[in-house]
Amino acid sequence: MPPGRPKIYKTLEEKTLANRAKSSRSYHKNKGVSDSVSDTNIPRARPVGSGRRKIYRTPEEKILANRAKRIGEFWQLSETKKRQNVAGWMTLVHTTSRKFESMLHGPVPAYMEDLYRRFTISHYKTIFTDPMLEVEALRSTMRRCENGLLQLSGVDKNFRIAEAAGQAIQEVIACLEDILCSVMVGKAELFEMYNKRELMYQSL
């Protein structure tokens, strides 16, 4: 005797007809239930006068109002970003200024005089070239701040602060360049100009 459950249908056609009849009985049996469920999903008509009052009379009014709202939000966001960017640039201005002031430890003539004294002892050009590199980096940063503030808020109080700080840094660069030019000619030239008080920092 072969294993497994005995076959109910001898042919494929008999099985197809039996399944079709079963599906038909199931459809007619559940038709009433599905109709009642679908009826509950039908939206009911809203009573006249209920619901939120219309703000706009025409679609065109609504479109124009939404457009005005988006423009207002855009400018509000732009102003917020502008204030944040200005504050960021000013933070960098103050940070750079503090670095410059900590480097000088006082007035420019006193700083330059100390460099000259150290050079007369060691005769190393790096006494002037190393500070030059550092000060030029600070000047580059301050230029970026000036350009950023100028684009955001124009020539205002913040820009003037950055501009003044940049000019102070540029003054030291000019003094260092003046001394380095004399050193390139010769040490004797530098010492002679110093004794005659012809170096730039001596006139500040």
C-alpha positions in Angstrom: 0.0 0.0 0.0 1.5 3.4 -1.0 2.3 5.8 1.9 0.5 9.1 2.4 -3.1 10.4 2.4 -5.4 8.9 -0.3 -6.2 11.3 -3.2 -9.7 12.9 -3.2 -9.6 13.9 -6.8 -8.6 11.6 -9.6 -7.9 14.3 -12.2 -6.7 17.9 -12.2 -10.0 19.1 -13.7 -12.0 17.6 -10.8 -9.7 19.5 -8.3 -10.1 22.8 -10.2 -13.9 22.5 -10.3 -14.0 21.6 -6.6 -11.8 24.6 -5.6 -14.0 26.9 -7.8 -17.2 25.7 -6.0 -15.5 26.2 -2.6 -14.5 29.8 -3.5 -18.1 30.6 -4.7 -19.6 29.3 -1.4 -17.1 31.4 0.6 -17.9 34.5 -1.4 -21.7 34.3 -0.9 -21.3 33.5 2.7 -19.1 36.6 3.5 -20.8 39.0 1.1 -23.2 40.4 3.7 -20.5 40.9 6.3 -18.2 42.8 3.9 -21.0 45.0 2.7 -21.8 46.0 6.3 -18.2 46.8 7.0 -17.7 48.8 3.9 -20.8 50.8 4.7 -19.2 52.0 8.0 -16.2 53.4 6.0 -18.3 55.6 3.8 -17.7 59.2 5.0 -20.7 61.0 6.2 -21.7 64.4 4.8 -20.6 67.2 7.1 -23.4 69.5 8.4 -23.5 72.9 6.8 -21.7 75.5 8.9 -19.5 73.0 10.8 -15.7 72.8 10.6 -13.0 75.5 10.4 -13.9 78.8 8.9 -12.2 79.5 5.5 -9.4 82.1 5.7 -9.0 82.5 1.9 -11.9 83.1 -0.5 -10.1 81.9 -3.6 -7.2 79.5 -4.3 -5.2 82.4 -5.7 -5.4 84.2 -2.3 -4.1 81.0 -0.6 -1.2 80.7 -3.0 -0.2 84.4 -2.5 -0.5 84.1 1.2 1.7 81.0 1.3 4.2 82.6 -0.9 4.4 85.7 1.3 4.9 83.4 4.4 7.7 81.6 2.7 9.5 84.8 1.8 9.1 86.1 5.3 10.5 82.9 6.8 13.4 83.1 4.3 14.4 86.6 5.3 14.0 85.9 9.0 16.3 82.9 8.6 18.8 85.0 6.6 18.9 87.6 9.3 19.5 85.0 11.9 22.4 83.4 9.9 23.8 86.9 9.3 23.9 87.7 13.0 25.5 84.3 13.8 28.1 84.8 11.1 28.9 88.3 12.2 29.3 87.0 15.8 31.6 84.2 14.6 33.8 86.6 12.6 34.1 88.9 15.6 35.0 86.0 17.9 37.9 85.3 15.5 38.9 89.0 15.4 39.1 89.1 19.2 41.0 85.7 19.4 43.5 86.9 16.8 44.0 90.3 18.5 44.7 88.5 21.8 47.3 86.3 20.1 49.0 89.4 18.7 49.0 91.3 22.0 50.4 88.3 23.9 53.2 88.1 21.2 54.2 91.8 21.7 53.8 92.0 25.5 53.6 95.8 25.2 54.2 98.6 22.7 55.6 97.9 19.2 58.8 100.0 19.7 59.7 98.0 22.9 59.0 94.7 21.1 61.2 95.7 18.1 63.9 97.0 20.4 64.0 93.6 22.2 64.4 91.8 18.9 67.2 94.2 17.8 69.0 93.6 21.2 68.8 89.8 20.7 70.1 90.1 17.2 73.2 92.0 18.3 74.0 89.1 20.6 73.3 86.1 18.3 73.5 87.7 14.8 70.8 85.2 13.7 68.4 86.4 11.1 65.8 84.0 12.5 65.4 86.6 15.3 63.4 88.6 12.8 62.2 86.0 10.3 60.4 83.8 12.8 58.3 86.6 14.2 57.6 87.7 10.6 56.1 84.4 9.7 53.9 84.4 12.8 52.7 88.0 12.3 52.0 87.4 8.6 49.7 84.5 9.6 47.8 86.7 12.0 47.5 89.4 9.3 46.1 86.8 6.9 43.5 85.7 9.4 42.5 89.3 10.1 42.1 90.0 6.4 39.6 87.1 6.1 37.7 88.6 9.0 37.6 92.0 7.4 36.3 90.6 4.1 33.7 88.4 5.8 32.4 91.3 7.9 32.4 93.6 4.9 30.2 91.2 2.9 27.8 90.6 5.7 27.3 94.0 7.3 29.3 96.5 5.3 31.5 99.2 6.8 30.0 99.2 10.3 31.4 99.2 13.9 32.4 95.6 13.7 34.3 96.1 10.5 36.1 99.1 12.0 37.3 97.0 14.9 38.7 94.4 12.6 40.3 97.0 10.4 42.0 98.7 13.3 43.4 95.4 14.6 44.6 94.5 11.1 46.4 97.9 10.8 48.2 97.3 14.1 49.4 93.9 12.9 50.5 95.5 9.5 52.5 98.1 11.4 54.7 95.3 13.0 55.1 93.6 9.6 56.3 96.9 8.1 58.9 97.3 10.9 60.2 93.8 10.5 60.5 94.2 6.8 62.4 97.4 7.3 64.9 95.7 9.6 65.2 92.6 7.3 66.0 94.8 4.3 68.9 96.4 6.3 70.1 92.9 7.4 70.2 91.7 3.8 72.4 94.7 2.9 74.7 93.9 5.8 75.0 94.0 9.6 77.0 97.2 9.4 74.2 98.9 7.6 71.7 97.9 10.2 73.9 99.1 13.1 74.5 102.4 11.4 70.8 103.0 10.7 70.1 102.1 14.4 72.7 104.6 15.7 71.2 107.3 13.4 67.7 106.3 14.6 66.6 105.7 11.0 64.8 102.4 11.5 61.1 102.6 11.1 60.1 101.4 14.6 62.4 104.1 16.2 60.0 106.8 14.8 56.8 105.3 16.2 
